[in-house]
């Protein structure tokens, strides 16, 4: 069976009709909140939508439908104004889902486009947000190119702290959204020099990949969203452990997020280009 965006045409009419029915049931329930049957209809339509999307393997759209289903089953009959935010999130999710599926006629699936509304639904049910790289797949165990970097005994202890301070200086400007391009380039240089200082080996993979991600963010002019600011602050916390513990290994989730920044940005810089060669 052909799956994905190419198979949408086979189920298109049924799927869009079911989305319209779900939207209609939800709109009626908002007006008649004690009508249990309207709420149950919305649940049943969302179950059908999720089932169809799972069948044709539209991963992002299926996840959106699943999160919407979780939310609608959490709403009781007779819901008061305290549920208005959740009901609004459901209506928005169905609208976004329909528009997203309409656009698949002319392009391949890009599930990342659905993450903002997926996270809005998750927050409505008290779940943590999914990271930007949730749908991104990469082999993190690719060996890095060998570089002949000579380091002197004690040099890392002497200069590592200074380079971390250099990174922190750039980070403060990013958090304040001041001189973003210059700040990101400063942080990239700091990580690149730290990588050299640590011998450009597996031990310093965080610095190697992090320098490329910051270069890509500067070149691509990526907006410093809250999650990206948290990502850059997380690097700083891990640098402290890296400099203090020779056995420290950066979390794979952090490396994946950084590589996603490289994939996302339109950068042809030296470091970003190396990431693309190594990780594809």
Buried (B, 14 or more C-beta within 10 A) or exposed (E): EEEEBEBBEBBBEEBBEBBEBBBBBBBBBBEEBEBEEBBBBBBBBBBBBBEBBBBBBBBBBBBBBBBBBBBBBEBEBEBEEEBEEBBEBBBBBBEBBBEBBEEBEEEEBEBBBBBEBBBBBBEBEEEEBBBBBBBBEBEEEEEBEEEEEEBEEEEBEEBBEEBBEBBBEBBEBBBEEEEBEEBBBBBBBBBBBBBBBBBBBEBBBBBBBBBBBBBBBBBBEBEBEEBBBEBBBBBBEBBEEBBEEEEBBBEEEBBBBBBBBBBBBEBEBEBBBBBBEBBE
